[in-house]
Amino acid sequence: MSKALVAYYTETGNTLKIAESIYEALPGEKDIKALAEIKSLDAYDLVFVGFPIHSHNIPKKVQDFLKKVPKNMKIALFSTHGALTGSQLSREALESAAGLASGANLLGTFTCRGRVPYSVLEGLESRPEHRAWAEMAASARSHPNATDLQEAKVFAKWIKDKGAGKK
């Protein structure tokens, strides 16, 4: 019998919302845990790893976690960010995360927008080199929304089927 883990790192709650949707969609044995709570991945056959993108980067705690993912472990990555979905920023962050867990068997990735705290936007808007990004990120204030949460559930089911060898 297989067991899945939905592991996440969040500061604003955006990534937790997506993690909860993924968890809800998964059938069978499963756990959901913050990265800080995870001591071992030995009990799991499939691990979803979620994180926010901060300053065009993956948080250090997530980087450290991904480097320790066992070789050949089936994983799926998901992220939240203020950028437009499919933008260079979101793609590069997922590529970087995949590179950190290079020995793992990456089954897929999911990304969606997430609300950026006003205090962060305010600080960025005051700097000319970040003003355009701050304006774009401000439009993410309603995310993750119901569509994002539903898409996360579809992603979870697809990954679970793919990991089980189903087409």
QUIFENKA-V595593 format. One record per pair of residues at least 24 apart in sequence whose ideal C-beta (glycine too) atoms are under 6 Angstrom apart, sorted by sequence separation. I is the first residue (numbers start at 0). J is the second residue. If there is no record, write none. Layout:
[[I | J] [I | J]]
This chain:
[[114 | 139] [2 | 28] [3 | 29] [4 | 30] [5 | 31] [6 | 32] [8 | 34] [21 | 47] [34 | 60] [52 | 78] [114 | 140] [84 | 111] [112 | 139] [6 | 34] [45 | 73] [46 | 74] [47 | 75] [48 | 76] [49 | 77] [50 | 78] [51 | 79] [52 | 80] [84 | 112] [74 | 103] [113 | 142] [34 | 64] [112 | 142] [113 | 143] [6 | 37] [18 | 49] [65 | 96] [72 | 103] [73 | 104] [74 | 105] [75 | 106] [17 | 49] [68 | 100] [70 | 102] [75 | 107] [76 | 108] [77 | 109] [78 | 110] [111 | 143] [55 | 88] [66 | 99] [71 | 104] [73 | 106] [65 | 99] [79 | 113] [81 | 115] [14 | 49] [57 | 92] [65 | 100] [68 | 103] [111 | 147] [14 | 51] [62 | 99] [57 | 95] [4 | 43] [57 | 96] [2 | 42] [6 | 46] [52 | 92] [2 | 43] [2 | 44] [3 | 45] [4 | 46] [5 | 47] [6 | 48] [7 | 49] [8 | 50] [1 | 44] [109 | 154] [8 | 58] [107 | 158] [8 | 60] [106 | 158] [8 | 61] [81 | 136] [106 | 161] [106 | 162] [81 | 139] [17 | 77] [14 | 79] [13 | 79] [75 | 158] [73 | 162] [13 | 113] [45 | 162] [17 | 143] [16 | 143] [20 | 148] [24 | 152] [13 | 143] [21 | 151] [25 | 155] [20 | 151] [24 | 155] [20 | 152] [24 | 156] [17 | 151] [21 | 155] [25 | 159]]
